[in-house]
Amino acid sequence: MQMARRQSTIPASLMPVAEADALICENMPVYPQISCSLDAVSGTVLREDIFAERDEPPFDRVMMDGIAIRYSDWLRGDRTFRICGEQPAGRPGEVLDAESGCFEVMTGAVLPTGADCVIPLEQIDIVDDSATLKAEPKRGQFIHQRASDRRAGDELLSAGTVIGGPEMIILASAGKGTVAVTRRPSFSVISTGDELVDVDQPIESHQIRRSNDRGLDATLKRHGLEDVRRDHLRDDPDLLSERIAQHLKDTDVLILSGGVSMGRCDHIPQILQELGVEVVFHKIAQKPGKPMWFGVSRDGKPVFALPGNPVSSLVCLVRYVIPAVCDAMQARSTEFETVRLSETVRFRPSLTYFVPVRIRNNDGVVEALPRPPQNSGDFAALAGTDGIIELPEGRNEYPRGFSARLYRW
């Protein structure tokens, strides 16, 4: 018996979320590879494989301050050892060849040749030039054996890795003073609207503070995308056309906020079309953020026109713009972060819903506490939240424990 297929509840005029996501990725450029000094690559995407310059560690390394002895001397019955010298870090290795002898050693030093056991300071008594053991040692203790981590030529990092603190340590240890990375794209973030007033300007009762461009700017930078310039444009078609054209020329990615819906003052789609930006889609079957517009300029630059309401704007940025840019930078794909709902939520089943959440650890289970705003203009509701979860269309109830994808601010 043939099973009936579930009919989509998405209106034909709206783009499904997964399809919009795929179309954005298909139309993104690949940002070029450049060579940078190690001092300038933090937060960038590695474009070469990195191999160990030499064995790691490159010598038998002392792991504790104390003395180094021959374990065979202890087995023979020696408990007091004559100090023959010292072996600090950064000095060529000494040779332990005296019977019942030892070297004072420091953490990070080369283990003296002939020694095979390190006794920490708290387990010895030193009187004059002799050290007496207070505990039973084990052969090889507190010695980081040469090549026990990696051998020369082993792969340490692969292309596509985002360079953070651990990666910087590895690159420096491999002697990589210059590194091949993806050039980070530049962004223009433009707020539009006659009603917007900047933070330090007098404000009238019919006006609102300009804030979206600052929120988008801060979120991009939090994700390592540092080259951002902000602008505000009034709802004047000639001004919009002139300034948007200049931003398209000057930067790699254009992000607009506002003027993208269906009102008489929503000029952005028409102006972008006149500037030769080809529309890929307009309107997504989601809430918030339904009016989002995406297109590509004549020279292949992506243009994201986001809704003007603050919640909608931030949702679209972290759900679509940042993942697409990271993909275009050749960042290696990783598994999406998922969390479980801490309580049941209900919505109409016709759209995909993005819900702000606060993350908590509940006995080892990462839970998302829904913090839905009253509407897409309720930006104050985002305080204390960690990001959004995606609740797919086609159902009206998402029970406690439901596994959802998380996108962090």
Protein Blocks (a to p, Z undefined) as FASTA:
>chain_A
ZZdddddfbdfkbccfklmmmmmmmmpccdddddddfklmgoiacfbdcddfbdcdfbdc
dfbdcddddfklmmnopabdcdfbdcdehiacdddfbghiacdddehiacdehiacdcdf
klcccehjbccdfbdcdehiaiacehklbcehiafbdghiacdfklmmmmmmnopabccd
ddddddddddedjkbccfkbccdfkbccdfklmmmmmmmmmnopabccdddddfbfklmm
mmmmmmmmmpmbdcdeejilmbfklmklmmmmmnopacfbgciaddehklpccdddfkop
acddddfbfklmmmmmmmmmmmmmmmmnopacddddddddfbdcdddfkbccdddddddd
eehiacddddddfblklmmlmgopabdcdddehiabdcehiacddddZZ
